Amino acid sequence: MAVQRLSPLSYGYGLGGIIARGIDAGAAAPYQNPMSEDERFMSLALLEAMEAVGRSSPNPSVGAVIVKDGVVIAKASTQAFGLLHAETMALSLAPADQLKGATCYVTLEPCGGRAKQGPCAEALIAAGIARVVVAATDPNEKAAGLGLQKLKDAGVQITLDCLSAEARAWHFPFLAYQTKKSPIIIGKWAQTLDGHLADDQDNSQWISGPRSRAYTHWLRQKYDAIMVGVHTVLHDHPRLTARDSPLPHARHPCKIVLDPSGRLETANQDALEALLDEANPKSGPIVYWCTESKVSRYPANLLPYKDQIVHKPTIDFLNWSAFFQSLSDDYQQRMGRYLQSIMVEGGSQLLTLLMRSNQLDAAHIFVRAGFLGGSRNRIAHLHQGQNPSLNMMQRHDYRLIASQQIDDDVVLECVQKRLDLWPEVKA
Amino acid sequence: MAVQRLSPLSYGYGLGGIIARGIDAGAAAPYQNPMSEDERFMSLALLEAMEAVGRSSPNPSVGAVIVKDGVVIAKASTQAFGLLHAETMALSLAPADQLKGATCYVTLEPCGGRAKQGPCAEALIAAGIARVVVAATDPNEKAAGLGLQKLKDAGVQITLDCLSAEARAWHFPFLAYQTKKSPIIIGKWAQTLDGHLADDQDNSQWISGPRSRAYTHWLRQKYDAIMVGVHTVLHDHPRLTARDSPLPHARHPCKIVLDPSGRLETANQDALEALLDEANPKSGPIVYWCTESKVSRYPANLLPYKDQIVHKPTIDFLNWSAFFQSLSDDYQQRMGRYLQSIMVEGGSQLLTLLMRSNQLDAAHIFVRAGFLGGSRNRIAHLHQGQNPSLNMMQRHDYRLIASQQIDDDVVLECVQKRLDLWPEVKA
């Protein structure tokens, strides 16, 4: 007998995929009790999917495993945009004479329409695959069901919903973007039990441990951009790169600095060096959100490259959605890269503003089992004296999808219920 | 390859034992990856140990499983004080002709000295057990190693430290009491991410969900007493029984009400009915911590039974240790029951006082991924205006031993590092 699940996802899975893998490249897929043979092979496909982190954007990072007579004969993940999908890549790697009658496990339903390298469903049929096991289905109206119908028509056996909640978590930014059709905003912060992100002297680095940082850097690869408030740049000197995450290191994220009043003008040398990170050739492009008049006063070395975008906003804190959409459009046009997801890493004021404006679609919250005290840098509290009982839990309606202890920290992963990616979880 | 452990304990284990079992009587032992055959049988022994919850005090709740040729032939747990220990009980249940050459898995090292029913080590030898696998060793100077030496001398093969961190968590109150030699104080509270245990109107019931409550009630069986401040009695009307925990229901805990200024005088009917819980014949005895002069003004029905103790303290908030020790001595003398462990369930002021006085040996902290706001009922904060940066995390030095998601909550289980029960965990 097994107790009814205590978490929507199986232990060890979250928005970062198989969380241990996001911390250590050598981590295995978690073994569950009970877990079927299909689920074991699908967990390998998820592990494989994670190899495409930061590489496949704007395509989802899909994993595929091909099994013949209980033995894995090939595994692969989505290649860079325009190149092979996971299924076709796996087909190309398998011994051709073993494909007839084999089973293909894939984390997202195979495409059936146009793909730059031909639809995967047709390739699977042509190779003689007898059975396809799918974790998550695709909510994209144009894509949904097309590939599955082709497979069915060709007599391929189909099994759906194998580790589907776990695959939806991994594919969350892609799936949620299909629904929301504008960039997905993910909060990330580390806090003590009394809700502090830093002490009153703005010291925060020590709140979460080194392996929580490795997982954070893994997430920086997964999402397209990292956004911080200017206060964080001035005080924490973040580099906003994925340097401490396990391999692969396909790319560093775009850096967005929110600086409506041009305070970067006062940045010291350490803050500038960290943000520019010139020693790192792969360091992501920088976007400044600042009015034009203020940018002209920025230190000269802040704007050396043509690929840096200065956004010229009408500063309107009541219209974040429009800002994120226009930022995403500008970025795509000028950089040829996509901004489907933005992780906001602080500070507490920016995160609280976004939360109160109902703009956070999801959050990674690292909780340290200790206390910090103080009167500043506290999540969900904007200014002293302005804190009525909020019941933000009910107003904002997050669902706790997964949690995972990482040494002395616990990361809680929450998603807005309105995105409805886990309808099987009771409200 | 497996990632280096992210938590000191394997997933699913904590201070309450196999946490899912504390929530649902039908829960199986968690299956880990990788887990050896020894570990699988020991996890069954731990599951068995949990059957003695609330029954064996002041003996530890030990579990034993006897295995012959890879098959479990008997399992048992510690019986009531003075009756059989787990090992001898299991021996009595096994088919006698199968014991020769069998392996016995036991969660705590078998006793070798005097036990009311004879030392277990001798019984294991007499039965022909060939191998004994032990999870935790006994820190009690009188008991440690005696049984193991006897087994060794008789040629029984011994394997130590199988699931030992997990067994030490389950046996935590017993093991810590051997070291501390006075009652172990465990904090328990449910809070939002901004550190609130209730809103400004003292509403708190909704913070954690029904399955977190089941686990809390399980813990109420495990610990000898529950302590609350009078404010909690007056506002929350707690019954302080283990009614919502899974079976077995061996006993309800003793209830300790901390009421230095005699505020129970003002209790309304609902508060009194809940505390006395007269419809429940098993409801635990009540201890009031109140000065004699104030008790005389208590409502008449608060003191109807001879087994209720009115403690007459010199109210000294600087000497909690002496209070707990004298309470434990009085209780043992008058009730013939032991107070080796006391779980403090609130409110925020009492918990914060204990925490600041360095009196909490451990804590079960239920965190809800939401925000409440307000200016009162916040953990670690005593009074507005008196909250300098504390760095209580460093001052009090807790270790996060385990965490577990329970629906929309996550329970964090922390233990004082000075108790040194998990020395293998890096500091």
Boltz contact constraints between the chains, C-beta under 6 A:
constraints:
  - contact:
      token1: [A, 1]
      token2: [B, 26]
      max_distance: 6.0
  - contact:
      token1: [A, 1]
      token2: [B, 28]
      max_distance: 6.0
  - contact:
      token1: [A, 2]
      token2: [B, 28]
      max_distance: 6.0
  - contact:
      token1: [A, 3]
      token2: [B, 20]
      max_distance: 6.0
  - contact:
      token1: [A, 3]
      token2: [B, 24]
      max_distance: 6.0
  - contact:
      token1: [A, 3]
      token2: [B, 27]
      max_distance: 6.0
  - contact:
      token1: [A, 6]
      token2: [B, 405]
      max_distance: 6.0
  - contact:
      token1: [A, 6]
      token2: [B, 406]
      max_distance: 6.0
  - contact:
      token1: [A, 7]
      token2: [B, 405]
      max_distance: 6.0
  - contact:
      token1: [A, 11]
      token2: [B, 11]
      max_distance: 6.0
  - contact:
      token1: [A, 20]
      token2: [B, 3]
      max_distance: 6.0
  - contact:
      token1: [A, 24]
      token2: [B, 3]
      max_distance: 6.0
  - contact:
      token1: [A, 26]
      token2: [B, 1]
      max_distance: 6.0
  - contact:
      token1: [A, 27]
      token2: [B, 3]
      max_distance: 6.0
  - contact:
      token1: [A, 28]
      token2: [B, 1]
      max_distance: 6.0
  - contact:
      token1: [A, 28]
      token2: [B, 2]
      max_distance: 6.0
  - contact:
      token1: [A, 31]
      token2: [B, 33]
      max_distance: 6.0
  - contact:
      token1: [A, 33]
      token2: [B, 31]
      max_distance: 6.0
  - contact:
      token1: [A, 193]
      token2: [B, 195]
      max_distance: 6.0
  - contact:
      token1: [A, 194]
      token2: [B, 195]
      max_distance: 6.0
  - contact:
      token1: [A, 194]
      token2: [B, 380]
      max_distance: 6.0
  - contact:
      token1: [A, 195]
      token2: [B, 193]
      max_distance: 6.0
  - contact:
      token1: [A, 195]
      token2: [B, 194]
      max_distance: 6.0
  - contact:
      token1: [A, 195]
      token2: [B, 195]
      max_distance: 6.0
  - contact:
      token1: [A, 199]
      token2: [B, 389]
      max_distance: 6.0
  - contact:
      token1: [A, 200]
      token2: [B, 389]
      max_distance: 6.0
  - contact:
      token1: [A, 369]
      token2: [B, 398]
      max_distance: 6.0
  - contact:
      token1: [A, 369]
      token2: [B, 400]
      max_distance: 6.0
  - contact:
      token1: [A, 369]
      token2: [B, 412]
      max_distance: 6.0
  - contact:
      token1: [A, 369]
      token2: [B, 414]
      max_distance: 6.0
  - contact:
      token1: [A, 370]
      token2: [B, 393]
      max_distance: 6.0
  - contact:
      token1: [A, 371]
      token2: [B, 380]
      max_distance: 6.0
  - contact:
      token1: [A, 371]
      token2: [B, 392]
      max_distance: 6.0
  - contact:
      token1: [A, 371]
      token2: [B, 393]
      max_distance: 6.0
  - contact:
      token1: [A, 373]
      token2: [B, 387]
      max_distance: 6.0
  - contact:
      token1: [A, 373]
      token2: [B, 389]
      max_distance: 6.0
  - contact:
      token1: [A, 373]
      token2: [B, 390]
      max_distance: 6.0
  - contact:
      token1: [A, 374]
      token2: [B, 389]
      max_distance: 6.0
  - contact:
      token1: [A, 380]
      token2: [B, 194]
      max_distance: 6.0
  - contact:
      token1: [A, 380]
      token2: [B, 371]
      max_distance: 6.0
  - contact:
      token1: [A, 387]
      token2: [B, 373]
      max_distance: 6.0
  - contact:
      token1: [A, 389]
      token2: [B, 199]
      max_distance: 6.0
  - contact:
      token1: [A, 389]
      token2: [B, 200]
      max_distance: 6.0
  - contact:
      token1: [A, 389]
      token2: [B, 373]
      max_distance: 6.0
  - contact:
      token1: [A, 389]
      token2: [B, 374]
      max_distance: 6.0
  - contact:
      token1: [A, 390]
      token2: [B, 371]
      max_distance: 6.0
  - contact:
      token1: [A, 390]
      token2: [B, 373]
      max_distance: 6.0
  - contact:
      token1: [A, 392]
      token2: [B, 371]
      max_distance: 6.0
  - contact:
      token1: [A, 393]
      token2: [B, 370]
      max_distance: 6.0
  - contact:
      token1: [A, 398]
      token2: [B, 369]
      max_distance: 6.0
  - contact:
      token1: [A, 400]
      token2: [B, 369]
      max_distance: 6.0
  - contact:
      token1: [A, 400]
      token2: [B, 408]
      max_distance: 6.0
  - contact:
      token1: [A, 403]
      token2: [B, 405]
      max_distance: 6.0
  - contact:
      token1: [A, 403]
      token2: [B, 410]
      max_distance: 6.0
  - contact:
      token1: [A, 405]
      token2: [B, 6]
      max_distance: 6.0
  - contact:
      token1: [A, 405]
      token2: [B, 7]
      max_distance: 6.0
  - contact:
      token1: [A, 405]
      token2: [B, 403]
      max_distance: 6.0
  - contact:
      token1: [A, 406]
      token2: [B, 6]
      max_distance: 6.0
  - contact:
      token1: [A, 408]
      token2: [B, 400]
      max_distance: 6.0
  - contact:
      token1: [A, 410]
      token2: [B, 403]
      max_distance: 6.0
  - contact:
      token1: [A, 412]
      token2: [B, 369]
      max_distance: 6.0
  - contact:
      token1: [A, 414]
      token2: [B, 369]
      max_distance: 6.0
